[in-house]
Amino acid sequence: MYLTVQETADYLSMPVTKVSALVLQGRIRAIHDGEQYLINQNQFTTHFEQVEKYRLMIQEYLNEPIPDDIDVKDED
């Protein structure tokens, strides 16, 4: 499914100017139909999967209990 720059900005929760800049830089793949840029929505699937994976990893880390403090004595 192809989205316009405005629809992509809404989909990614980003400003339209940022999406336009990323398209012009080539960081977001798009085709130009003569009037506007069209962006394939499927190219963001991997990005969202990675974000979800990292979110779960961070959540697991934060939920890990803090170990008890070991009273370590210096033997000097």
Biopython code that builds the backbone (N, CA, C, O; Angstrom):
import numpy as np
from Bio.PDB.StructureBuilder import StructureBuilder

atoms = [
    (1, "MET", "N", (0.849, -1.170, 0.000)),
    (1, "MET", "CA", (0.000, 0.000, 0.000)),
    (1, "MET", "C", (0.896, 1.235, 0.000)),
    (1, "MET", "O", (1.842, 1.328, 0.783)),
    (2, "TYR", "N", (0.598, 2.158, -0.863)),
    (2, "TYR", "CA", (1.385, 3.377, -0.976)),
    (2, "TYR", "C", (0.697, 4.530, -0.240)),
    (2, "TYR", "O", (-0.522, 4.693, -0.284)),
    (3, "LEU", "N", (1.530, 5.316, 0.433)),
    (3, "LEU", "CA", (1.040, 6.454, 1.207)),
    (3, "LEU", "C", (1.653, 7.734, 0.667)),
    (3, "LEU", "O", (2.753, 7.722, 0.114)),
    (4, "THR", "N", (0.941, 8.831, 0.829)),
    (4, "THR", "CA", (1.503, 10.132, 0.492)),
    (4, "THR", "C", (2.443, 10.553, 1.629)),
    (4, "THR", "O", (2.518, 9.881, 2.657)),
    (5, "VAL", "N", (3.140, 11.640, 1.442)),
    (5, "VAL", "CA", (4.036, 12.140, 2.479)),
    (5, "VAL", "C", (3.238, 12.495, 3.738)),
    (5, "VAL", "O", (3.674, 12.198, 4.851)),
    (6, "GLN", "N", (2.083, 13.123, 3.570)),
    (6, "GLN", "CA", (1.237, 13.486, 4.713)),
    (6, "GLN", "C", (0.768, 12.243, 5.465)),
    (6, "GLN", "O", (0.830, 12.201, 6.694)),
    (7, "GLU", "N", (0.302, 11.237, 4.738)),
    (7, "GLU", "CA", (-0.162, 9.998, 5.368)),
    (7, "GLU", "C", (0.984, 9.274, 6.069)),
    (7, "GLU", "O", (0.799, 8.697, 7.141)),
    (8, "THR", "N", (2.163, 9.306, 5.461)),
    (8, "THR", "CA", (3.336, 8.680, 6.080)),
    (8, "THR", "C", (3.710, 9.409, 7.361)),
    (8, "THR", "O", (4.049, 8.772, 8.359)),
    (9, "ALA", "N", (3.653, 10.719, 7.345)),
    (9, "ALA", "CA", (3.953, 11.500, 8.551)),
    (9, "ALA", "C", (2.979, 11.151, 9.671)),
    (9, "ALA", "O", (3.384, 11.009, 10.825)),
    (10, "ASP", "N", (1.715, 11.012, 9.341)),
    (10, "ASP", "CA", (0.723, 10.616, 10.345)),
    (10, "ASP", "C", (1.001, 9.203, 10.847)),
    (10, "ASP", "O", (0.910, 8.932, 12.045)),
    (11, "TYR", "N", (1.338, 8.307, 9.925)),
    (11, "TYR", "CA", (1.604, 6.906, 10.263)),
    (11, "TYR", "C", (2.807, 6.780, 11.190)),
    (11, "TYR", "O", (2.797, 5.972, 12.119)),
    (12, "LEU", "N", (3.847, 7.582, 10.937)),
    (12, "LEU", "CA", (5.070, 7.524, 11.730)),
    (12, "LEU", "C", (5.077, 8.487, 12.908)),
    (12, "LEU", "O", (6.017, 8.490, 13.703)),
    (13, "SER", "N", (4.038, 9.301, 13.026)),
    (13, "SER", "CA", (3.954, 10.331, 14.078)),
    (13, "SER", "C", (5.154, 11.273, 14.015)),
    (13, "SER", "O", (5.814, 11.543, 15.019)),
    (14, "MET", "N", (5.412, 11.758, 12.814)),
    (14, "MET", "CA", (6.516, 12.681, 12.563)),
    (14, "MET", "C", (5.988, 13.893, 11.825)),
    (14, "MET", "O", (4.932, 13.823, 11.196)),
    (15, "PRO", "N", (6.708, 15.008, 11.891)),
    (15, "PRO", "CA", (6.301, 16.176, 11.107)),
    (15, "PRO", "C", (6.466, 15.907, 9.606)),
    (15, "PRO", "O", (7.348, 15.155, 9.193)),
    (16, "VAL", "N", (5.618, 16.522, 8.813)),
    (16, "VAL", "CA", (5.653, 16.349, 7.357)),
    (16, "VAL", "C", (7.001, 16.808, 6.805)),
    (16, "VAL", "O", (7.540, 16.187, 5.889)),
    (17, "THR", "N", (7.547, 17.890, 7.357)),
    (17, "THR", "CA", (8.828, 18.399, 6.863)),
    (17, "THR", "C", (9.951, 17.386, 7.075)),
    (17, "THR", "O", (10.839, 17.258, 6.231)),
    (18, "LYS", "N", (9.917, 16.672, 8.187)),
    (18, "LYS", "CA", (10.942, 15.656, 8.468)),
    (18, "LYS", "C", (10.828, 14.500, 7.490)),
    (18, "LYS", "O", (11.839, 14.018, 6.979)),
    (19, "VAL", "N", (9.605, 14.048, 7.223)),
    (19, "VAL", "CA", (9.400, 12.953, 6.273)),
    (19, "VAL", "C", (9.850, 13.386, 4.880)),
    (19, "VAL", "O", (10.504, 12.617, 4.176)),
    (20, "SER", "N", (9.509, 14.600, 4.479)),
    (20, "SER", "CA", (9.932, 15.107, 3.177)),
    (20, "SER", "C", (11.454, 15.154, 3.076)),
    (20, "SER", "O", (12.024, 14.796, 2.046)),
    (21, "ALA", "N", (12.103, 15.593, 4.139)),
    (21, "ALA", "CA", (13.567, 15.663, 4.145)),
    (21, "ALA", "C", (14.175, 14.265, 4.035)),
    (21, "ALA", "O", (15.157, 14.073, 3.318)),
    (22, "LEU", "N", (13.605, 13.297, 4.732)),
    (22, "LEU", "CA", (14.111, 11.925, 4.668)),
    (22, "LEU", "C", (13.920, 11.325, 3.277)),
    (22, "LEU", "O", (14.765, 10.562, 2.809)),
    (23, "VAL", "N", (12.818, 11.665, 2.619)),
    (23, "VAL", "CA", (12.581, 11.198, 1.258)),
    (23, "VAL", "C", (13.617, 11.793, 0.323)),
    (23, "VAL", "O", (14.191, 11.083, -0.503)),
    (24, "LEU", "N", (13.862, 13.094, 0.447)),
    (24, "LEU", "CA", (14.824, 13.762, -0.423)),
    (24, "LEU", "C", (16.258, 13.284, -0.166)),
    (24, "LEU", "O", (17.079, 13.274, -1.083)),
    (25, "GLN", "N", (16.556, 12.895, 1.059)),
    (25, "GLN", "CA", (17.881, 12.372, 1.394)),
    (25, "GLN", "C", (18.047, 10.922, 0.949)),
    (25, "GLN", "O", (19.161, 10.400, 0.917)),
    (26, "GLY", "N", (16.936, 10.274, 0.606)),
    (26, "GLY", "CA", (16.989, 8.883, 0.198)),
    (26, "GLY", "C", (16.936, 7.909, 1.357)),
    (26, "GLY", "O", (17.156, 6.713, 1.167)),
    (27, "ARG", "N", (16.649, 8.396, 2.556)),
    (27, "ARG", "CA", (16.576, 7.519, 3.726)),
    (27, "ARG", "C", (15.228, 6.824, 3.822)),
    (27, "ARG", "O", (15.104, 5.799, 4.492)),
    (28, "ILE", "N", (14.222, 7.371, 3.160)),
    (28, "ILE", "CA", (12.928, 6.710, 2.984)),
    (28, "ILE", "C", (12.754, 6.537, 1.482)),
    (28, "ILE", "O", (12.812, 7.503, 0.721)),
    (29, "ARG", "N", (12.539, 5.288, 1.064)),
    (29, "ARG", "CA", (12.361, 5.026, -0.360)),
    (29, "ARG", "C", (10.987, 5.498, -0.801)),
    (29, "ARG", "O", (9.989, 5.262, -0.120)),
    (30, "ALA", "N", (10.944, 6.164, -1.942)),
    (30, "ALA", "CA", (9.683, 6.693, -2.459)),
    (30, "ALA", "C", (9.766, 6.754, -3.978)),
    (30, "ALA", "O", (10.848, 6.770, -4.566)),
    (31, "ILE", "N", (8.594, 6.788, -4.590)),
    (31, "ILE", "CA", (8.518, 7.005, -6.025)),
    (31, "ILE", "C", (7.775, 8.308, -6.257)),
    (31, "ILE", "O", (6.920, 8.703, -5.464)),
    (32, "HIS", "N", (8.110, 8.960, -7.340)),
    (32, "HIS", "CA", (7.460, 10.225, -7.669)),
    (32, "HIS", "C", (6.561, 9.972, -8.869)),
    (32, "HIS", "O", (7.037, 9.542, -9.920)),
    (33, "ASP", "N", (5.280, 10.232, -8.725)),
    (33, "ASP", "CA", (4.325, 9.951, -9.804)),
    (33, "ASP", "C", (4.091, 11.159, -10.707)),
    (33, "ASP", "O", (3.161, 11.165, -11.513)),
    (34, "GLY", "N", (4.925, 12.165, -10.571)),
    (34, "GLY", "CA", (4.762, 13.376, -11.361)),
    (34, "GLY", "C", (4.148, 14.508, -10.578)),
    (34, "GLY", "O", (4.374, 15.675, -10.899)),
    (35, "GLU", "N", (3.384, 14.195, -9.566)),
    (35, "GLU", "CA", (2.745, 15.211, -8.731)),
    (35, "GLU", "C", (3.223, 15.157, -7.286)),
    (35, "GLU", "O", (3.420, 16.192, -6.650)),
    (36, "GLN", "N", (3.407, 13.937, -6.769)),
    (36, "GLN", "CA", (3.743, 13.779, -5.365)),
    (36, "GLN", "C", (4.585, 12.527, -5.171)),
    (36, "GLN", "O", (4.665, 11.667, -6.048)),
    (37, "TYR", "N", (5.200, 12.447, -4.018)),
    (37, "TYR", "CA", (5.951, 11.247, -3.662)),
    (37, "TYR", "C", (4.996, 10.239, -3.046)),
    (37, "TYR", "O", (4.134, 10.589, -2.241)),
    (38, "LEU", "N", (5.163, 8.986, -3.438)),
    (38, "LEU", "CA", (4.390, 7.892, -2.862)),
    (38, "LEU", "C", (5.368, 6.944, -2.171)),
    (38, "LEU", "O", (6.400, 6.575, -2.732)),
    (39, "ILE", "N", (5.026, 6.564, -0.958)),
    (39, "ILE", "CA", (5.914, 5.780, -0.107)),
    (39, "ILE", "C", (5.240, 4.455, 0.216)),
    (39, "ILE", "O", (4.087, 4.417, 0.645)),
    (40, "ASN", "N", (5.984, 3.361, 0.000)),
    (40, "ASN", "CA", (5.456, 2.035, 0.299)),
    (40, "ASN", "C", (5.457, 1.822, 1.810)),
    (40, "ASN", "O", (6.500, 1.924, 2.456)),
    (41, "GLN", "N", (4.307, 1.531, 2.360)),
    (41, "GLN", "CA", (4.141, 1.385, 3.802)),
    (41, "GLN", "C", (4.883, 0.163, 4.339)),
    (41, "GLN", "O", (5.285, 0.155, 5.503)),
    (42, "ASN", "N", (5.072, -0.866, 3.518)),
    (42, "ASN", "CA", (5.694, -2.109, 3.982)),
    (42, "ASN", "C", (7.155, -1.944, 4.372)),
    (42, "ASN", "O", (7.688, -2.780, 5.102)),
    (43, "GLN", "N", (7.816, -0.889, 3.907)),
    (43, "GLN", "CA", (9.217, -0.714, 4.251)),
    (43, "GLN", "C", (9.422, -0.383, 5.727)),
    (43, "GLN", "O", (10.546, -0.458, 6.224)),
    (44, "PHE", "N", (8.365, -0.022, 6.427)),
    (44, "PHE", "CA", (8.479, 0.323, 7.844)),
    (44, "PHE", "C", (8.197, -0.868, 8.759)),
    (44, "PHE", "O", (8.349, -0.758, 9.975)),
    (45, "THR", "N", (7.791, -1.994, 8.194)),
    (45, "THR", "CA", (7.460, -3.174, 8.995)),
    (45, "THR", "C", (8.655, -3.633, 9.812)),
    (45, "THR", "O", (8.528, -3.867, 11.014)),
    (46, "THR", "N", (9.807, -3.764, 9.181)),
    (46, "THR", "CA", (11.004, -4.205, 9.885)),
    (46, "THR", "C", (11.386, -3.223, 10.975)),
    (46, "THR", "O", (11.779, -3.630, 12.068)),
    (47, "HIS", "N", (11.275, -1.944, 10.694)),
    (47, "HIS", "CA", (11.599, -0.923, 11.693)),
    (47, "HIS", "C", (10.721, -1.084, 12.936)),
    (47, "HIS", "O", (11.220, -1.069, 14.061)),
    (48, "PHE", "N", (9.423, -1.237, 12.727)),
    (48, "PHE", "CA", (8.519, -1.357, 13.868)),
    (48, "PHE", "C", (8.753, -2.668, 14.624)),
    (48, "PHE", "O", (8.596, -2.712, 15.844)),
    (49, "GLU", "N", (9.129, -3.737, 13.910)),
    (49, "GLU", "CA", (9.448, -4.999, 14.576)),
    (49, "GLU", "C", (10.679, -4.834, 15.466)),
    (49, "GLU", "O", (10.703, -5.334, 16.590)),
    (50, "GLN", "N", (11.706, -4.133, 14.966)),
    (50, "GLN", "CA", (12.912, -3.898, 15.750)),
    (50, "GLN", "C", (12.620, -3.022, 16.963)),
    (50, "GLN", "O", (13.128, -3.288, 18.053)),
    (51, "VAL", "N", (11.820, -1.998, 16.791)),
    (51, "VAL", "CA", (11.462, -1.126, 17.908)),
    (51, "VAL", "C", (10.733, -1.926, 18.986)),
    (51, "VAL", "O", (11.011, -1.764, 20.175)),
    (52, "GLU", "N", (9.817, -2.773, 18.582)),
    (52, "GLU", "CA", (9.070, -3.598, 19.546)),
    (52, "GLU", "C", (10.012, -4.573, 20.250)),
    (52, "GLU", "O", (9.890, -4.787, 21.456)),
    (53, "LYS", "N", (10.938, -5.156, 19.519)),
    (53, "LYS", "CA", (11.901, -6.085, 20.100)),
    (53, "LYS", "C", (12.746, -5.390, 21.161)),
    (53, "LYS", "O", (12.932, -5.922, 22.255)),
    (54, "TYR", "N", (13.261, -4.197, 20.841)),
    (54, "TYR", "CA", (14.072, -3.459, 21.808)),
    (54, "TYR", "C", (13.244, -2.985, 23.000)),
    (54, "TYR", "O", (13.741, -2.946, 24.125)),
    (55, "ARG", "N", (11.993, -2.628, 22.758)),
    (55, "ARG", "CA", (11.122, -2.215, 23.861)),
    (55, "ARG", "C", (10.932, -3.366, 24.842)),
    (55, "ARG", "O", (10.978, -3.165, 26.056)),
    (56, "LEU", "N", (10.717, -4.578, 24.317)),
    (56, "LEU", "CA", (10.555, -5.750, 25.179)),
    (56, "LEU", "C", (11.839, -6.073, 25.937)),
    (56, "LEU", "O", (11.795, -6.439, 27.111)),
    (57, "MET", "N", (12.988, -5.936, 25.264)),
    (57, "MET", "CA", (14.266, -6.189, 25.936)),
    (57, "MET", "C", (14.479, -5.213, 27.085)),
    (57, "MET", "O", (14.922, -5.614, 28.161)),
    (58, "ILE", "N", (14.172, -3.950, 26.873)),
    (58, "ILE", "CA", (14.333, -2.942, 27.918)),
    (58, "ILE", "C", (13.369, -3.206, 29.058)),
    (58, "ILE", "O", (13.728, -3.063, 30.227)),
    (59, "GLN", "N", (12.140, -3.592, 28.723)),
    (59, "GLN", "CA", (11.149, -3.888, 29.756)),
    (59, "GLN", "C", (11.589, -5.069, 30.613)),
    (59, "GLN", "O", (11.426, -5.044, 31.833)),
    (60, "GLU", "N", (12.148, -6.111, 29.981)),
    (60, "GLU", "CA", (12.650, -7.262, 30.739)),
    (60, "GLU", "C", (13.788, -6.837, 31.663)),
    (60, "GLU", "O", (13.855, -7.259, 32.817)),
    (61, "TYR", "N", (14.677, -6.001, 31.143)),
    (61, "TYR", "CA", (15.802, -5.519, 31.949)),
    (61, "TYR", "C", (15.308, -4.716, 33.153)),
    (61, "TYR", "O", (15.809, -4.889, 34.264)),
    (62, "LEU", "N", (14.333, -3.847, 32.934)),
    (62, "LEU", "CA", (13.815, -3.027, 34.023)),
    (62, "LEU", "C", (13.031, -3.839, 35.038)),
    (62, "LEU", "O", (12.955, -3.457, 36.206)),
    (63, "ASN", "N", (12.449, -4.948, 34.618)),
    (63, "ASN", "CA", (11.680, -5.789, 35.533)),
    (63, "ASN", "C", (12.554, -6.766, 36.308)),
    (63, "ASN", "O", (12.079, -7.414, 37.241)),
    (64, "GLU", "N", (13.816, -6.878, 35.935)),
    (64, "GLU", "CA", (14.726, -7.782, 36.629)),
    (64, "GLU", "C", (14.993, -7.245, 38.025)),
    (64, "GLU", "O", (15.310, -6.067, 38.186)),
    (65, "PRO", "N", (14.867, -8.098, 39.040)),
    (65, "PRO", "CA", (15.071, -7.601, 40.406)),
    (65, "PRO", "C", (16.529, -7.214, 40.655)),
    (65, "PRO", "O", (17.455, -7.792, 40.085)),
    (66, "ILE", "N", (16.695, -6.240, 41.506)),
    (66, "ILE", "CA", (18.036, -5.793, 41.880)),
    (66, "ILE", "C", (18.587, -6.792, 42.889)),
    (66, "ILE", "O", (17.927, -7.100, 43.882)),
    (67, "PRO", "N", (19.797, -7.304, 42.641)),
    (67, "PRO", "CA", (20.345, -8.293, 43.580)),
    (67, "PRO", "C", (20.642, -7.664, 44.936)),
    (67, "PRO", "O", (20.870, -6.460, 45.050)),
    (68, "ASP", "N", (20.631, -8.509, 45.954)),
    (68, "ASP", "CA", (20.949, -8.034, 47.299)),
    (68, "ASP", "C", (22.385, -7.539, 47.340)),
    (68, "ASP", "O", (23.258, -8.052, 46.640)),
    (69, "ASP", "N", (22.608, -6.538, 48.169)),
    (69, "ASP", "CA", (23.939, -5.976, 48.299)),
    (69, "ASP", "C", (24.812, -6.938, 49.092)),
    (69, "ASP", "O", (24.483, -7.305, 50.220)),
    (70, "ILE", "N", (25.899, -7.333, 48.508)),
    (70, "ILE", "CA", (26.826, -8.237, 49.184)),
    (70, "ILE", "C", (27.791, -7.380, 49.994)),
    (70, "ILE", "O", (28.406, -6.451, 49.471)),
    (71, "ASP", "N", (27.913, -7.706, 51.269)),
    (71, "ASP", "CA", (28.798, -6.948, 52.139)),
    (71, "ASP", "C", (30.202, -7.473, 51.897)),
    (71, "ASP", "O", (30.599, -8.497, 52.453)),
    (72, "VAL", "N", (30.939, -6.774, 51.075)),
    (72, "VAL", "CA", (32.287, -7.181, 50.731)),
    (72, "VAL", "C", (33.260, -6.408, 51.614)),
    (72, "VAL", "O", (33.203, -5.182, 51.699)),
    (73, "LYS", "N", (34.143, -7.140, 52.263)),
    (73, "LYS", "CA", (35.118, -6.493, 53.141)),
    (73, "LYS", "C", (36.484, -6.574, 52.487)),
    (73, "LYS", "O", (36.873, -7.588, 51.908)),
    (74, "ASP", "N", (37.173, -5.490, 52.601)),
    (74, "ASP", "CA", (38.528, -5.429, 52.049)),
    (74, "ASP", "C", (39.459, -6.171, 52.989)),
    (74, "ASP", "O", (39.406, -5.963, 54.202)),
    (75, "GLU", "N", (40.304, -7.026, 52.454)),
    (75, "GLU", "CA", (41.178, -7.838, 53.285)),
    (75, "GLU", "C", (42.551, -7.222, 53.493)),
    (75, "GLU", "O", (43.468, -7.923, 53.922)),
    (76, "ASP", "N", (42.722, -5.973, 53.211)),
    (76, "ASP", "CA", (44.029, -5.344, 53.402)),
    (76, "ASP", "C", (44.340, -5.123, 54.836)),
    (76, "ASP", "O", (45.406, -4.601, 55.163)),
]
sb = StructureBuilder()
sb.init_structure("model")
sb.init_model(0)
sb.init_chain("A")
sb.init_seg("    ")
for serial, (resi, resn, name, xyz) in enumerate(atoms, 1):
    if name == "N":
        sb.init_residue(resn, " ", resi, " ")
    sb.init_atom(name, np.array(xyz, "f"), 0.0, 1.0, " ", f" {name:<3s}", serial, name[0])
structure = sb.get_structure()
